[in-house]
């Protein structure tokens, strides 16, 4: 499927919220390379330095400044641009920040989602016969995590201990409600918008070059390594589903391709009784649903192991452990990716070691030649797409 992305995205209008963030920049740049007409919507450049600025992406895509919590602004932009595909990444994405700013977190992550879906309702009434595909990117933390040796699958209960995690669970619930209430051909409220396809994607802990977000492990490590300072770990034994940013983005794009096919065929379901019996009583899989994207089980490791591999690839460095129990953070989390493996022709292409290696290589290239990063980033995307 990855070799056919251009068939699906070339000349398509793709509206990306949160396009100036870490994942949003990687995604927008990749879509530009696929010859999409990328329309980005974000309220600010979230970090300094910023991958968005480093790549000069404002020169290649349509860059719109706007707040996802302002319905009128968002609605007007969506109606004016009439995108074919919407990928919703705008969020307050940090667990620890959510403890300090819970109101902002819920406003952005819950009301931002509602504003987007309401804008989509308005768009569908203006362009009644046009197919639209919408993907809401949430998180692996949206599950009611019991911190047991268990991989969460898409049908497991949602929850969230902290404001960030629970806000993303709310975003999932809101998306499901809108899909069933307003974008479902069997709904009493639906009169002409059955070609609106909506899914959600839940990915693991993403790493990769170009992230400078606050309170992120790899970012903190790279900052310390670049300054020859000691890395400080607060939770060395926490286990996370680490994955390179390109793995998750490939999952998102692959899912969108299936959703487009479903819209074109007026049939979003794929039947396979042996597998589907795990997910619903009718033995059906609907692409317009929730999907997990994460690493294989053997590539899920703890924080200390990741830091050791970062130091090894960097060529120097050291760390200390200073416990910080001010805020609760989960110690164990894993995703069941069998649904995506079985139905999307998607699979992780990078081992944990490879993911760490190319992450460190990006940062080392940045610190040696800041003017060449768009070419280097595109080369990493090209090398990734060539992998089996």
C-alpha positions in Angstrom: 0.0 0.0 0.0 2.8 2.4 0.9 4.1 2.4 -2.7 0.6 3.5 -3.9 0.1 6.5 -1.6 0.6 8.9 -4.4 -2.4 7.3 -6.2 -4.6 8.4 -3.3 -3.1 11.7 -2.2 -1.9 13.4 -5.4 -4.0 16.5 -6.1 -6.1 15.9 -3.1 -6.9 18.8 -0.7 -5.7 17.6 2.7 -6.6 19.7 5.7 -4.2 19.1 8.7 -4.9 20.6 12.1 -1.9 21.0 14.3 0.4 20.9 11.2 3.2 22.9 13.0 3.8 20.3 15.6 6.2 17.4 15.5 4.0 14.8 13.9 2.1 17.4 11.9 5.3 18.7 10.3 6.5 15.2 9.3 3.0 14.5 7.9 2.6 17.8 6.1 6.0 17.4 4.5 5.3 13.9 3.4 1.9 14.9 1.9 3.6 17.7 0.0 6.0 15.2 -1.4 3.0 13.1 -2.5 1.8 16.2 -4.4 -1.2 16.8 -2.1 -2.5 20.4 -1.7 -1.8 20.7 2.0 -3.8 23.2 4.1 -2.4 23.5 7.6 -4.4 25.0 10.5 -2.6 25.8 13.8 -2.6 28.5 16.4 1.1 28.8 16.8 4.6 27.4 16.3 4.7 25.2 19.4 8.4 25.0 20.1 11.7 26.8 19.6 13.5 25.4 17.7 10.7 24.1 15.5 10.9 21.4 12.8 8.2 23.4 10.9 10.6 26.4 10.8 13.7 24.3 10.2 12.1 22.7 7.1 10.7 26.1 5.9 7.4 24.3 5.4 5.5 27.5 5.3 7.0 28.0 1.8 5.5 24.8 0.5 2.0 24.4 2.0 -0.9 26.7 2.8 -0.3 27.8 6.4 -3.3 29.2 8.2 -3.1 30.5 11.8 -6.2 29.7 13.8 -7.3 28.4 17.1 -9.1 25.0 17.1 -11.2 26.1 20.0 -12.7 29.0 18.0 -15.6 27.4 16.1 -16.3 30.3 13.8 -12.7 30.6 12.6 -12.4 26.9 12.0 -15.7 26.5 10.4 -15.1 29.4 8.0 -11.7 28.0 7.0 -13.0 24.5 6.3 -16.0 25.8 4.3 -13.7 28.1 2.3 -11.1 25.4 1.5 -13.5 22.4 1.1 -10.9 19.7 1.8 -11.2 16.1 0.5 -9.3 14.7 3.5 -9.1 16.0 7.1 -6.5 14.8 9.5 -7.0 16.1 13.1 -3.8 16.4 15.0 -4.3 19.7 16.9 -4.1 18.9 20.7 -2.6 19.7 24.0 -0.4 16.6 24.0 1.4 16.5 27.3 0.4 14.5 30.3 2.3 16.6 32.9 1.1 19.9 31.4 -2.5 18.7 31.6 -2.2 18.5 35.4 -1.2 22.2 35.5 -3.7 23.3 32.7 -6.7 21.0 32.8 -9.2 23.5 31.4 -7.0 24.3 28.4 -6.4 20.6 27.9 -10.1 19.7 27.8 -11.0 22.8 25.7 -8.4 21.9 23.1 -8.8 18.2 23.0 -12.5 17.8 23.5 -14.1 21.1 22.3 -11.6 21.3 19.5 -12.8 17.9 18.3 -16.4 19.0 18.5 -15.7 22.2 16.6 -14.1 20.1 13.9 -17.0 17.7 13.6 -19.6 20.5 13.6 -17.6 22.2 10.8 -17.7 18.9 9.0 -21.5 18.8 9.4 -21.8 22.2 7.8 -19.4 21.3 5.0 -21.4 18.2 4.2 -24.6 20.4 3.7 -22.7 22.7 1.4 -21.2 19.9 -0.7 -23.9 17.2 -0.5 -22.6 14.7 -3.0 -18.9 14.9 -2.3 -17.0 12.2 -0.4 -14.9 13.3 2.6 -12.5 11.3 4.7 -11.7 12.4 8.3 -9.1 10.9 10.7 -9.0 11.9 14.3 -5.6 11.2 15.8 -5.9 10.4 19.6 -3.4 8.3 21.6 -2.7 4.9 23.2 -3.4 6.6 26.6 -7.1 6.8 25.9 -7.6 3.3 27.3 -8.6 2.6 30.9 -5.1 1.4 31.6 -5.0 -1.2 34.4 -1.2 -1.3 34.1 -1.3 -5.1 33.6 0.6 -7.3 31.3 -2.0 -6.9 28.6 -2.2 -5.3 25.1 -5.2 -3.1 24.7 -7.4 -3.7 21.6 -9.8 -1.3 20.0 -12.9 -2.6 21.8 -11.4 -2.3 25.3 -12.9 0.3 27.6 -11.7 3.9 27.3 -10.7 5.9 30.4 -7.7 8.0 31.5 -6.2 8.7 34.9 -4.9 12.2 34.1 -6.6 15.1 32.3 -4.7 14.5 29.0 -5.5 10.8 28.8 -9.2 11.3 29.7 -9.6 14.2 27.3 -8.4 11.9 24.5 -10.9 9.3 25.6 -13.6 12.0 25.5 -12.4 12.9 21.9 -12.8 9.2 20.9 -16.3 9.1 22.4 -17.4 12.3 20.8 -16.1 11.1 17.4 -18.0 7.9 17.8 -21.2 9.7 18.7 -21.0 12.1 15.8 -20.2 9.2 13.4 -23.3 7.3 14.5 -25.6 10.2 15.0 -24.8 12.4 11.9 -22.5 10.5 9.5 -24.3 7.1 9.5 -26.5 6.2 6.6 -28.8 4.3 9.0 -29.2 7.3 11.3 -32.6 9.0 11.5 -30.6 12.3 11.6 -28.9 11.7 8.3 -30.3 12.8 5.1 -27.5 13.0 2.6 -24.1 12.6 4.2 -23.4 8.9 4.1 -20.2 9.5 2.1 -18.5 11.1 5.2 -16.0 8.5 6.5 -14.6 9.1 10.0 -12.1 7.0 11.9 -9.8 7.4 14.9 -6.2 6.3 15.3 -4.4 5.4 18.5 -0.6 5.3 18.3 2.1 4.6 20.7 4.9 6.8 22.1 6.4 8.4 19.0 10.0 9.3 18.6 12.0 10.8 15.7 14.1 13.7 14.6 12.7 17.2 14.9 10.8 16.9 18.1 11.5 19.7 20.6 8.3 19.4 22.7 8.6 20.0 26.4 8.7 17.1 28.8 9.5 14.4 26.2 12.1 11.8 27.0 14.0 11.7 23.7 13.9 15.5 23.5 15.3 15.9 27.0 18.0 13.3 26.3 19.1 15.0 23.0 19.2 18.4 24.7 21.5 17.0 27.4 23.6 15.0 25.0 24.1 18.0 22.7 25.3 20.1 25.6 27.3 17.3 27.2 25.1 17.4 30.3 23.9 14.5 32.4 20.5 13.1 31.5 18.0 13.1 34.4 15.5 10.2 34.4 12.4 10.3 36.6 10.8 7.0 35.8 13.4 4.6 34.3 11.3 1.4 34.5 8.2 2.7 32.8 7.5 0.6 29.7 6.2 2.2 26.6 5.3 1.2 23.0 8.0 3.4 21.4 7.8 3.8 17.6 9.3 6.0 15.0 7.1 8.8 13.7 7.0 7.4 10.2 5.5 4.1 11.5 2.4 5.9 12.9 2.1 8.2 9.9 2.2 5.2 7.5 -0.6 3.7 9.5 -2.7 6.9 9.3 -2.2 7.2 5.5 -2.8 3.5 4.9 -6.1 3.7 6.9 -7.2 6.8 4.9 -6.5 4.9 1.6 -8.9 2.1 2.8 -11.5 4.7 3.8 -11.3 6.4 0.4 -11.8 3.0 -1.3 -14.7 2.4 1.0 -16.3 5.7 0.0 -15.7 5.1 -3.7 -17.2 1.7 -3.5 -20.0 2.9 -1.2 -19.1 0.0 1.1 -16.8 0.5 4.0 -16.8 -3.0 5.3 -14.5 -6.0 4.9 -15.6 -9.4 5.9 -13.5 -12.2 7.5 -15.3 -14.2 10.1 -12.2 -15.8 11.7 -10.8 -12.4 12.6 -13.9 -10.2 12.9 -15.5 -12.4 15.6 -13.1 -10.7 18.0 -14.5 -7.3 17.3 -18.3 -7.5 16.8 -21.1 -10.0 16.7 -21.8 -9.5 13.1 -18.3 -10.6 12.0 -17.7 -7.3 10.2 -14.9 -4.8 10.2 -15.8 -1.2 9.4 -12.9 0.9 8.3 -14.8 3.8 9.8 -13.8 2.8 13.4 -10.9 3.0 15.8 -7.4 1.6 15.0 -4.3 0.9 16.9 -0.8 1.5 15.5 2.2 0.4 17.6 5.3 -1.7 17.6 5.6 -5.4 17.9 5.7 -6.8 21.4 9.4 -7.5 21.3 10.2 -3.9 20.6 8.4 -2.6 23.7 11.0 -1.6 26.2 11.5 0.5 29.3 12.7 4.1 29.6 16.2 3.1 30.8 16.8 0.8 27.9 15.8 3.5 25.4 18.1 6.0 27.1 21.0 3.6 26.9 20.4 3.0 23.2 20.3 6.8 22.6 23.6 7.3 24.4 25.1 4.4 22.5 24.1 5.8 19.1 25.1 9.3 20.1 28.6 8.0 21.1 28.8 9.5 24.5 26.6 10.6 27.5 25.5 9.5 31.0 22.4 9.6 33.1 21.2 9.7 36.7 17.8 8.8 38.2 15.9 11.3 40.3 12.4 10.1 41.2 9.6 12.5 40.8 6.2 11.3 42.1 4.5 14.7 41.9 2.2 13.5 39.1 0.9 10.0 38.3 2.1 8.5 35.0 1.4 5.0 33.8 4.3 2.5 34.1 3.0 -0.1 31.7 1.2 0.3 28.4 0.9 -1.8 25.2 -1.3 -1.8 22.2 -2.8 -4.8 20.4 -2.2 -4.1 16.7 -3.6 -7.3 15.2 -6.6 -5.5 13.7 -4.4 -3.1 11.7 -2.0 -6.0 10.7 -4.9 -8.1 9.4 -7.0 -5.5 7.6 -4.8 -2.6 6.5 -1.8 -4.2 4.9 0.2 -2.2 7.5 3.0 -3.5 9.7 5.9 -1.9 11.6 8.9 -1.7 9.3 11.5 -0.6 11.8 12.9 -2.4 14.8 13.3 -0.6 18.1 17.1 -0.3 17.3 16.5 1.1 13.9 14.0 3.6 15.2 16.5 4.9 17.8 19.3 4.9 15.2 17.6 7.1 12.6 16.2 9.4 15.3 19.7 10.1 16.6 21.0 10.4 13.1 18.5 13.2 12.3 19.5 15.2 15.4 23.2 14.8 14.7 22.7 16.0 11.2 20.8 19.0 12.5 23.6 20.0 14.8 26.1 19.6 12.1 24.2 21.2 9.2 21.0 23.1 10.0 20.6 24.3 6.4 20.1 20.9 4.9 17.3 19.4 7.0 14.5 19.3 4.4 16.7 17.2 2.1 17.8 15.0 4.9 14.2 14.6 6.2 13.0 13.7 2.7 15.8 11.2 2.4 14.7 9.5 5.7 11.2 9.3 4.3 12.5 7.8 1.0 14.7 5.2 2.7 11.7 4.2 5.0 9.3 3.8 2.1 11.8 1.5 0.4 12.0 -0.9 3.3 10.0 -4.2 3.1 
